[in-house]
Amino acid sequence: MSGSTPTTAVDVGETVLDVATGILQDGEGRILLDCRPADKPWPGYWEFPGGKIEAGENPQAALHRELAEELGVRVRSATAWQVREYAYPQRRVRLHLFKVSAWEGQVRGLEGQELRWLMPAAAAALPLLPANRGIVADLMAESLPHPPLFLIADPQRAPAGAFLEILEQSLTAGLRALILRIKAPLPAGLQADALERWLEGARARGVDVFLNHPEPQPHWPVLGRHYTEAQLAGCAESPSLPFGVSCHGPECLARAEALGASYALLSPLFPTATHPDTPALGVERFAELAGAVALPVIALGGLDASRVGAARRAGARGVAVLSEILSASDPAAATQALIRAWSAA
């Protein structure tokens, strides 16, 4: 996989600094970051270890040399992952990223740098060097369901008596991520015990379900909780369970990042029929907001299969829909069309 982060608007000419960067991940899934010292640019910011590729040196050789010099380890297994570019005010850098899965020796900060092993969501809360934010977001996105298609499942928005059947058809078609939104008492014909049994079956099939429900929370078999922007603002500390959040602007995204959200919905990307008076972000503003945070941003609003590609090119790590599936005459076909569009983008 290859990719790039949105760059700044600064004109840095044609000079590009090539850098070999290693993503060391231990058996618990933690990644290694180091803190830039006071005598270097961006002091106090965190980054992945690595350094400049010297003249005549290939990226993999530079990686081996840099990690030996910085960390005192000998790389045994490293796989090329991405090449990303970012424009700082001083220069443009091109990061050659490698996933390092095996090494010899004890990891130490040989240059006096502070080191931390952190889960990606915890790393996102650190002051990261700007070029590293998108790397952390992509690492977190690997833990999202695949395909990263989220259905906002609101029983009040489904045809009477058809809610569970729509969900079942969508799962059969490949859906693996569900945000169950309960804003009112369950409609007639949908019993809480039947919904709970269905959720148990969905969990056994590997479906990630996040629950958006007013207090008190029911003890349903879900992976975690989904917060509205207002609900997240009321959180004094990070929730104990995995969680996502619905955001509409940069303040909410920054708070979601700081509290360790697994993902954030950002809307509306395009105009919607349900909120015609709400201005759409558009692809440029969406890309700007998504590129500024180190967590997976999921596009929501006005999406159908024809617009999924635009969302992905704007930096979305997934897409979310509601009526595109819940109101479809054939929910399975609608789900498959969205999945195909994501895979083709």
VOTISE-113046 format. One record per residue (C-alpha): chain; x, y, z; residue number from 1. Coordinates in steps of 0.05 Angstrom, whole numbers, always signed. Each point is the difference from the previous one (the first is absolute). Example, Ala and Ser with C-alpha at 12.3 -4.5 7.8 and 13.67 -1.06 7.14 Angstrom:
<rs>
<mol:A | east:+246 | north:-90 | up:+156 | seq:1>
<mol:A | east:+27 | north:+69 | up:-13 | seq:2>
</rs>
This chain:
<rs>
<mol:A | east:+0 | north:+0 | up:+0 | seq:1>
<mol:A | east:+25 | north:+70 | up:-14 | seq:2>
<mol:A | east:-28 | north:+67 | up:+19 | seq:3>
<mol:A | east:+14 | north:+72 | up:+17 | seq:4>
<mol:A | east:-25 | north:+51 | up:+50 | seq:5>
<mol:A | east:-28 | north:+67 | up:-20 | seq:6>
<mol:A | east:+57 | north:+50 | up:-3 | seq:7>
<mol:A | east:+5 | north:+72 | up:+23 | seq:8>
<mol:A | east:-8 | north:+57 | up:-48 | seq:9>
<mol:A | east:+73 | north:+22 | up:+9 | seq:10>
<mol:A | east:+41 | north:+1 | up:-64 | seq:11>
<mol:A | east:+62 | north:-41 | up:+16 | seq:12>
<mol:A | east:+25 | north:-8 | up:-71 | seq:13>
<mol:A | east:+23 | north:-66 | up:-28 | seq:14>
<mol:A | east:+47 | north:-20 | up:+58 | seq:15>
<mol:A | east:-23 | north:-64 | up:+33 | seq:16>
<mol:A | east:+33 | north:-33 | up:+59 | seq:17>
<mol:A | east:-7 | north:-76 | up:-3 | seq:18>
<mol:A | east:-7 | north:-33 | up:+68 | seq:19>
<mol:A | east:-2 | north:-73 | up:+21 | seq:20>
<mol:A | east:-50 | north:-11 | up:+56 | seq:21>
<mol:A | east:-13 | north:-62 | up:+41 | seq:22>
<mol:A | east:-65 | north:-20 | up:+33 | seq:23>
<mol:A | east:+19 | north:-49 | up:+54 | seq:24>
<mol:A | east:-59 | north:-37 | up:+29 | seq:25>
<mol:A | east:+4 | north:-49 | up:+58 | seq:26>
<mol:A | east:-41 | north:-62 | up:+15 | seq:27>
<mol:A | east:-52 | north:+40 | up:+37 | seq:28>
<mol:A | east:-13 | north:+45 | up:-60 | seq:29>
<mol:A | east:+37 | north:+60 | up:+30 | seq:30>
<mol:A | east:+41 | north:+45 | up:-46 | seq:31>
<mol:A | east:+66 | north:+35 | up:+17 | seq:32>
<mol:A | east:+6 | north:+75 | up:-2 | seq:33>
<mol:A | east:+56 | north:+46 | up:+20 | seq:34>
<mol:A | east:-1 | north:+73 | up:+23 | seq:35>
<mol:A | east:+41 | north:+52 | up:-38 | seq:36>
<mol:A | east:+53 | north:+31 | up:+45 | seq:37>
<mol:A | east:+7 | north:+74 | up:+17 | seq:38>
<mol:A | east:+58 | north:+11 | up:-49 | seq:39>
<mol:A | east:-40 | north:-22 | up:-62 | seq:40>
<mol:A | east:-57 | north:+33 | up:-38 | seq:41>
<mol:A | east:-69 | north:-15 | up:+29 | seq:42>
<mol:A | east:+26 | north:-15 | up:+70 | seq:43>
<mol:A | east:-48 | north:-39 | up:+44 | seq:44>
<mol:A | east:-38 | north:-30 | up:-59 | seq:45>
<mol:A | east:-5 | north:-75 | up:-9 | seq:46>
<mol:A | east:+18 | north:-40 | up:-62 | seq:47>
<mol:A | east:+17 | north:-69 | up:-25 | seq:48>
<mol:A | east:+75 | north:-16 | up:+1 | seq:49>
<mol:A | east:+41 | north:+7 | up:-63 | seq:50>
<mol:A | east:+42 | north:+50 | up:-37 | seq:51>
<mol:A | east:+28 | north:+29 | up:-64 | seq:52>
<mol:A | east:+17 | north:-46 | up:-58 | seq:53>
<mol:A | east:+71 | north:+14 | up:-20 | seq:54>
<mol:A | east:+25 | north:+8 | up:-71 | seq:55>
<mol:A | east:+5 | north:-67 | up:-35 | seq:56>
<mol:A | east:-38 | north:-35 | up:+56 | seq:57>
<mol:A | east:-66 | north:-37 | up:-12 | seq:58>
<mol:A | east:-58 | north:+10 | up:+50 | seq:59>
<mol:A | east:+6 | north:-69 | up:+31 | seq:60>
<mol:A | east:+75 | north:+7 | up:+12 | seq:61>
<mol:A | east:-13 | north:+69 | up:+31 | seq:62>
<mol:A | east:-52 | north:-30 | up:+46 | seq:63>
<mol:A | east:+47 | north:-53 | up:+25 | seq:64>
<mol:A | east:+55 | north:+51 | up:+12 | seq:65>
<mol:A | east:-45 | north:+52 | up:+34 | seq:66>
<mol:A | east:-33 | north:-49 | up:+48 | seq:67>
<mol:A | east:+68 | north:-28 | up:+19 | seq:68>
<mol:A | east:+25 | north:+71 | up:+14 | seq:69>
<mol:A | east:-62 | north:+26 | up:+35 | seq:70>
<mol:A | east:-26 | north:-62 | up:+36 | seq:71>
<mol:A | east:+57 | north:-50 | up:+3 | seq:72>
<mol:A | east:-38 | north:-54 | up:-36 | seq:73>
<mol:A | east:+14 | north:-43 | up:-61 | seq:74>
<mol:A | east:-60 | north:-5 | up:-46 | seq:75>
<mol:A | east:-17 | north:-72 | up:-18 | seq:76>
<mol:A | east:-66 | north:+10 | up:-37 | seq:77>
<mol:A | east:-26 | north:+64 | up:-31 | seq:78>
<mol:A | east:-55 | north:+8 | up:-53 | seq:79>
<mol:A | east:-9 | north:+61 | up:-44 | seq:80>
<mol:A | east:-69 | north:+30 | up:+17 | seq:81>
<mol:A | east:-10 | north:+70 | up:-26 | seq:82>
<mol:A | east:+34 | north:+60 | up:-32 | seq:83>
<mol:A | east:-28 | north:+66 | up:+25 | seq:84>
<mol:A | east:+18 | north:+73 | up:-13 | seq:85>
<mol:A | east:-10 | north:+60 | up:+45 | seq:86>
<mol:A | east:+20 | north:+73 | up:-10 | seq:87>
<mol:A | east:+28 | north:+34 | up:+61 | seq:88>
<mol:A | east:+15 | north:+75 | up:-2 | seq:89>
<mol:A | east:+75 | north:-16 | up:-8 | seq:90>
<mol:A | east:-4 | north:-58 | up:-49 | seq:91>
<mol:A | east:-40 | north:-57 | up:-29 | seq:92>
<mol:A | east:+14 | north:-70 | up:+28 | seq:93>
<mol:A | east:-14 | north:-67 | up:-32 | seq:94>
<mol:A | east:-9 | north:-54 | up:+52 | seq:95>
<mol:A | east:+16 | north:-72 | up:-21 | seq:96>
<mol:A | east:-38 | north:-39 | up:+52 | seq:97>
<mol:A | east:+16 | north:-71 | up:+22 | seq:98>
<mol:A | east:-36 | north:-45 | up:+48 | seq:99>
<mol:A | east:+53 | north:-32 | up:+43 | seq:100>
<mol:A | east:-24 | north:-66 | up:+28 | seq:101>
<mol:A | east:+64 | north:-31 | up:+27 | seq:102>
<mol:A | east:+66 | north:+27 | up:+27 | seq:103>
<mol:A | east:+58 | north:-21 | up:+43 | seq:104>
<mol:A | east:+22 | north:+38 | up:+62 | seq:105>
<mol:A | east:-35 | north:+42 | up:+53 | seq:106>
<mol:A | east:-31 | north:+64 | up:-24 | seq:107>
<mol:A | east:+36 | north:+59 | up:+32 | seq:108>
<mol:A | east:+3 | north:+75 | up:-14 | seq:109>
<mol:A | east:+74 | north:+4 | up:-19 | seq:110>
<mol:A | east:-6 | north:+75 | up:-16 | seq:111>
<mol:A | east:-32 | north:+16 | up:+67 | seq:112>
<mol:A | east:-70 | north:+3 | up:-29 | seq:113>
<mol:A | east:-61 | north:-20 | up:+41 | seq:114>
<mol:A | east:-34 | north:-62 | up:-27 | seq:115>
<mol:A | east:-71 | north:-25 | up:+11 | seq:116>
<mol:A | east:-37 | north:-64 | up:-20 | seq:117>
<mol:A | east:-73 | north:+19 | up:-9 | seq:118>
<mol:A | east:-63 | north:-28 | up:-32 | seq:119>
<mol:A | east:-16 | north:+41 | up:-63 | seq:120>
<mol:A | east:-61 | north:+34 | up:+32 | seq:121>
<mol:A | east:+43 | north:+23 | up:+58 | seq:122>
<mol:A | east:+54 | north:+23 | up:-47 | seq:123>
<mol:A | east:-51 | north:+44 | up:-36 | seq:124>
<mol:A | east:-8 | north:+42 | up:+64 | seq:125>
<mol:A | east:+74 | north:+20 | up:-1 | seq:126>
<mol:A | east:+26 | north:+63 | up:-34 | seq:127>
<mol:A | east:+21 | north:-36 | up:-63 | seq:128>
<mol:A | east:+46 | north:+28 | up:-54 | seq:129>
<mol:A | east:-50 | north:+21 | up:-54 | seq:130>
<mol:A | east:+26 | north:-50 | up:-52 | seq:131>
<mol:A | east:-12 | north:-56 | up:+50 | seq:132>
<mol:A | east:-74 | north:+13 | up:+14 | seq:133>
<mol:A | east:-24 | north:-34 | up:-63 | seq:134>
<mol:A | east:+44 | north:-60 | up:+15 | seq:135>
<mol:A | east:-33 | north:-10 | up:+67 | seq:136>
<mol:A | east:-69 | north:+9 | up:-32 | seq:137>
<mol:A | east:+16 | north:-54 | up:-51 | seq:138>
<mol:A | east:+25 | north:-47 | up:+54 | seq:139>
<mol:A | east:-64 | north:+10 | up:+39 | seq:140>
<mol:A | east:-41 | north:-10 | up:-64 | seq:141>
<mol:A | east:+30 | north:-70 | up:-5 | seq:142>
<mol:A | east:-41 | north:-18 | up:+62 | seq:143>
<mol:A | east:-65 | north:+24 | up:-31 | seq:144>
<mol:A | east:-47 | north:-51 | up:-30 | seq:145>
<mol:A | east:+15 | north:-17 | up:-73 | seq:146>
<mol:A | east:-31 | north:+24 | up:-43 | seq:147>
<mol:A | east:-5 | north:+65 | up:+40 | seq:148>
<mol:A | east:-73 | north:+12 | up:-16 | seq:149>
<mol:A | east:-41 | north:+22 | up:+60 | seq:150>
<mol:A | east:-75 | north:-4 | up:+2 | seq:151>
<mol:A | east:-35 | north:+48 | up:+47 | seq:152>
<mol:A | east:-56 | north:-46 | up:+20 | seq:153>
<mol:A | east:-59 | north:+40 | up:+27 | seq:154>
<mol:A | east:-63 | north:-42 | up:+7 | seq:155>
<mol:A | east:-43 | north:+63 | up:-5 | seq:156>
<mol:A | east:+26 | north:+11 | up:-71 | seq:157>
<mol:A | east:-15 | north:-70 | up:-26 | seq:158>
<mol:A | east:-67 | north:-24 | up:-29 | seq:159>
<mol:A | east:-46 | north:-27 | up:+54 | seq:160>
<mol:A | east:+18 | north:-70 | up:+21 | seq:161>
<mol:A | east:+59 | north:-6 | up:-48 | seq:162>
<mol:A | east:+58 | north:+24 | up:+43 | seq:163>
<mol:A | east:+32 | north:-66 | up:+19 | seq:164>
<mol:A | east:-11 | north:-29 | up:-70 | seq:165>
<mol:A | east:+36 | north:+60 | up:-31 | seq:166>
<mol:A | east:+58 | north:-9 | up:+48 | seq:167>
<mol:A | east:+3 | north:-74 | up:-16 | seq:168>
<mol:A | east:+1 | north:+12 | up:-75 | seq:169>
<mol:A | east:+55 | north:+52 | up:+9 | seq:170>
<mol:A | east:+43 | north:-47 | up:+41 | seq:171>
<mol:A | east:-9 | north:-56 | up:-51 | seq:172>
<mol:A | east:+23 | north:+49 | up:-53 | seq:173>
<mol:A | east:+65 | north:+15 | up:+37 | seq:174>
<mol:A | east:-15 | north:+56 | up:+51 | seq:175>
<mol:A | east:+45 | north:-6 | up:+61 | seq:176>
<mol:A | east:-9 | north:+66 | up:+37 | seq:177>
<mol:A | east:-64 | north:+24 | up:+33 | seq:178>
<mol:A | east:-17 | north:+62 | up:+40 | seq:179>
<mol:A | east:-65 | north:-17 | up:+35 | seq:180>
<mol:A | east:-36 | north:+66 | up:+12 | seq:181>
<mol:A | east:-57 | north:-2 | up:+50 | seq:182>
<mol:A | east:-29 | north:+70 | up:+11 | seq:183>
<mol:A | east:-71 | north:-20 | up:+18 | seq:184>
<mol:A | east:-38 | north:-61 | up:+26 | seq:185>
<mol:A | east:+4 | north:-58 | up:-47 | seq:186>
<mol:A | east:-55 | north:+1 | up:-53 | seq:187>
<mol:A | east:-58 | north:-47 | up:+2 | seq:188>
<mol:A | east:+19 | north:-69 | up:-24 | seq:189>
<mol:A | east:+72 | north:+4 | up:+24 | seq:190>
<mol:A | east:+12 | north:-31 | up:+68 | seq:191>
<mol:A | east:+62 | north:+13 | up:+42 | seq:192>
<mol:A | east:+12 | north:-74 | up:+12 | seq:193>
<mol:A | east:-3 | north:-15 | up:-74 | seq:194>
<mol:A | east:+49 | north:+57 | up:-15 | seq:195>
<mol:A | east:+46 | north:-26 | up:+55 | seq:196>
<mol:A | east:-1 | north:-70 | up:-30 | seq:197>
<mol:A | east:+15 | north:+27 | up:-69 | seq:198>
<mol:A | east:+59 | north:+40 | up:+28 | seq:199>
<mol:A | east:+28 | north:-63 | up:+33 | seq:200>
<mol:A | east:-2 | north:-35 | up:-68 | seq:201>
<mol:A | east:+32 | north:+60 | up:-35 | seq:202>
<mol:A | east:+56 | north:+2 | up:+50 | seq:203>
<mol:A | east:+13 | north:-74 | up:-10 | seq:204>
<mol:A | east:+7 | north:+14 | up:-75 | seq:205>
<mol:A | east:+54 | north:+52 | up:+12 | seq:206>
<mol:A | east:-43 | north:+63 | up:-7 | seq:207>
<mol:A | east:+23 | north:+61 | up:+40 | seq:208>
<mol:A | east:-60 | north:+35 | up:+32 | seq:209>
<mol:A | east:+5 | north:+68 | up:+33 | seq:210>
<mol:A | east:-61 | north:+22 | up:+40 | seq:211>
<mol:A | east:-27 | north:+71 | up:+1 | seq:212>
<mol:A | east:-54 | north:-2 | up:+54 | seq:213>
<mol:A | east:-22 | north:+48 | up:+55 | seq:214>
<mol:A | east:+15 | north:-16 | up:+72 | seq:215>
<mol:A | east:-9 | north:-49 | up:+31 | seq:216>
<mol:A | east:+37 | north:-44 | up:-49 | seq:217>
<mol:A | east:-30 | north:-70 | up:-12 | seq:218>
<mol:A | east:+46 | north:-59 | up:+11 | seq:219>
<mol:A | east:-1 | north:-21 | up:-73 | seq:220>
<mol:A | east:+58 | north:-40 | up:-32 | seq:221>
<mol:A | east:+36 | north:+57 | up:-36 | seq:222>
<mol:A | east:+73 | north:+16 | up:-10 | seq:223>
<mol:A | east:-4 | north:+72 | up:+24 | seq:224>
<mol:A | east:-38 | north:+65 | up:+2 | seq:225>
<mol:A | east:-13 | north:+55 | up:-51 | seq:226>
<mol:A | east:-5 | north:+71 | up:+26 | seq:227>
<mol:A | east:-31 | north:+62 | up:-30 | seq:228>
<mol:A | east:+41 | north:+63 | up:-1 | seq:229>
<mol:A | east:-38 | north:+26 | up:+61 | seq:230>
<mol:A | east:+8 | north:-65 | up:+39 | seq:231>
<mol:A | east:+75 | north:-1 | up:-13 | seq:232>
<mol:A | east:+6 | north:+72 | up:+25 | seq:233>
<mol:A | east:-28 | north:-24 | up:+66 | seq:234>
<mol:A | east:+53 | north:-54 | up:+9 | seq:235>
<mol:A | east:+51 | north:+20 | up:+53 | seq:236>
<mol:A | east:+46 | north:-58 | up:-18 | seq:237>
<mol:A | east:+9 | north:-53 | up:-52 | seq:238>
<mol:A | east:-57 | north:-53 | up:-1 | seq:239>
<mol:A | east:+20 | north:-69 | up:+23 | seq:240>
<mol:A | east:-28 | north:-36 | up:-60 | seq:241>
<mol:A | east:+20 | north:+10 | up:-73 | seq:242>
<mol:A | east:-40 | north:+59 | up:-27 | seq:243>
<mol:A | east:-15 | north:+42 | up:-61 | seq:244>
<mol:A | east:-29 | north:+69 | up:-6 | seq:245>
<mol:A | east:-41 | north:+42 | up:-49 | seq:246>
<mol:A | east:+36 | north:+65 | up:-17 | seq:247>
<mol:A | east:-15 | north:+61 | up:-42 | seq:248>
<mol:A | east:+63 | north:+42 | up:+9 | seq:249>
<mol:A | east:+72 | north:+4 | up:+24 | seq:250>
<mol:A | east:-14 | north:+9 | up:+74 | seq:251>
<mol:A | east:-37 | north:-65 | up:+6 | seq:252>
<mol:A | east:+52 | north:-37 | up:-41 | seq:253>
<mol:A | east:+55 | north:+26 | up:+45 | seq:254>
<mol:A | east:-37 | north:-22 | up:+62 | seq:255>
<mol:A | east:-14 | north:-69 | up:-29 | seq:256>
<mol:A | east:+74 | north:-6 | up:-16 | seq:257>
<mol:A | east:+20 | north:+21 | up:+71 | seq:258>
<mol:A | east:-47 | north:-49 | up:+33 | seq:259>
<mol:A | east:+21 | north:-59 | up:-42 | seq:260>
<mol:A | east:-59 | north:-11 | up:-46 | seq:261>
<mol:A | east:+4 | north:-60 | up:-47 | seq:262>
<mol:A | east:-31 | north:+41 | up:-57 | seq:263>
<mol:A | east:-38 | north:+64 | up:-13 | seq:264>
<mol:A | east:-57 | north:+12 | up:-48 | seq:265>
<mol:A | east:+7 | north:+68 | up:-35 | seq:266>
<mol:A | east:-61 | north:+29 | up:-34 | seq:267>
<mol:A | east:-30 | north:+22 | up:-43 | seq:268>
<mol:A | east:+48 | north:-12 | up:-57 | seq:269>
<mol:A | east:-53 | north:+13 | up:-52 | seq:270>
<mol:A | east:-69 | north:+33 | up:+4 | seq:271>
<mol:A | east:-54 | north:-44 | up:+31 | seq:272>
<mol:A | east:-75 | north:-3 | up:-8 | seq:273>
<mol:A | east:-11 | north:-8 | up:+75 | seq:274>
<mol:A | east:+40 | north:+63 | up:+18 | seq:275>
<mol:A | east:-8 | north:+46 | up:-60 | seq:276>
<mol:A | east:+18 | north:+63 | up:+39 | seq:277>
<mol:A | east:+67 | north:-28 | up:+25 | seq:278>
<mol:A | east:+57 | north:+21 | up:-45 | seq:279>
<mol:A | east:+41 | north:-58 | up:-27 | seq:280>
<mol:A | east:+74 | north:-2 | up:+15 | seq:281>
<mol:A | east:+20 | north:-19 | up:-70 | seq:282>
<mol:A | east:+60 | north:-42 | up:-18 | seq:283>
<mol:A | east:+54 | north:+53 | up:+11 | seq:284>
<mol:A | east:-23 | north:+20 | up:+70 | seq:285>
<mol:A | east:-11 | north:-73 | up:+18 | seq:286>
<mol:A | east:+71 | north:-17 | up:-23 | seq:287>
<mol:A | east:+28 | north:+57 | up:+41 | seq:288>
<mol:A | east:-36 | north:-21 | up:+64 | seq:289>
<mol:A | east:+14 | north:-74 | up:-9 | seq:290>
<mol:A | east:+73 | north:+12 | up:-13 | seq:291>
<mol:A | east:+9 | north:+41 | up:+64 | seq:292>
<mol:A | east:-14 | north:-57 | up:+49 | seq:293>
<mol:A | east:+31 | north:-67 | up:+16 | seq:294>
<mol:A | east:-62 | north:-42 | up:-1 | seq:295>
<mol:A | east:-42 | north:-33 | up:-54 | seq:296>
<mol:A | east:-52 | north:+49 | up:-26 | seq:297>
<mol:A | east:-62 | north:-31 | up:-31 | seq:298>
<mol:A | east:-39 | north:+39 | up:-53 | seq:299>
<mol:A | east:-75 | north:+10 | up:+11 | seq:300>
<mol:A | east:-53 | north:+40 | up:-36 | seq:301>
<mol:A | east:-29 | north:-4 | up:-70 | seq:302>
<mol:A | east:+38 | north:-62 | up:-18 | seq:303>
<mol:A | east:-19 | north:-52 | up:-51 | seq:304>
<mol:A | east:+43 | north:-48 | up:-40 | seq:305>
<mol:A | east:+17 | north:+54 | up:-52 | seq:306>
<mol:A | east:+30 | north:+45 | up:+54 | seq:307>
<mol:A | east:+40 | north:-51 | up:+40 | seq:308>
<mol:A | east:+62 | north:+10 | up:-43 | seq:309>
<mol:A | east:+0 | north:+75 | up:+13 | seq:310>
<mol:A | east:-5 | north:-13 | up:+75 | seq:311>
<mol:A | east:+59 | north:-47 | up:-1 | seq:312>
<mol:A | east:+42 | north:+47 | up:-42 | seq:313>
<mol:A | east:-15 | north:+55 | up:+51 | seq:314>
<mol:A | east:+32 | north:-42 | up:+55 | seq:315>
<mol:A | east:-59 | north:-38 | up:+28 | seq:316>
<mol:A | east:+21 | north:-66 | up:+32 | seq:317>
<mol:A | east:-71 | north:-25 | up:-9 | seq:318>
<mol:A | east:-71 | north:+22 | up:-17 | seq:319>
<mol:A | east:-64 | north:+0 | up:+39 | seq:320>
<mol:A | east:-72 | north:-1 | up:-25 | seq:321>
<mol:A | east:-70 | north:-3 | up:+27 | seq:322>
<mol:A | east:-57 | north:+7 | up:-50 | seq:323>
<mol:A | east:+43 | north:-27 | up:-58 | seq:324>
<mol:A | east:-9 | north:-69 | up:+31 | seq:325>
<mol:A | east:-60 | north:+7 | up:+48 | seq:326>
<mol:A | east:-45 | north:+30 | up:-54 | seq:327>
<mol:A | east:+26 | north:-42 | up:-58 | seq:328>
<mol:A | east:-48 | north:-46 | up:-36 | seq:329>
<mol:A | east:+55 | north:-52 | up:+1 | seq:330>
<mol:A | east:+45 | north:+11 | up:+62 | seq:331>
<mol:A | east:+48 | north:-56 | up:-20 | seq:332>
<mol:A | east:+11 | north:+29 | up:-69 | seq:333>
<mol:A | east:+10 | north:+70 | up:+29 | seq:334>
<mol:A | east:+51 | north:-27 | up:+49 | seq:335>
<mol:A | east:+38 | north:-37 | up:-54 | seq:336>
<mol:A | east:+1 | north:+61 | up:-45 | seq:337>
<mol:A | east:+31 | north:+42 | up:+56 | seq:338>
<mol:A | east:+52 | north:-53 | up:+15 | seq:339>
<mol:A | east:+19 | north:-7 | up:-73 | seq:340>
<mol:A | east:+7 | north:+75 | up:-7 | seq:341>
<mol:A | east:+47 | north:+3 | up:+60 | seq:342>
<mol:A | east:+43 | north:-57 | up:-27 | seq:343>
<mol:A | east:+4 | north:+32 | up:-68 | seq:344>
<mol:A | east:+19 | north:+70 | up:+25 | seq:345>
</rs>
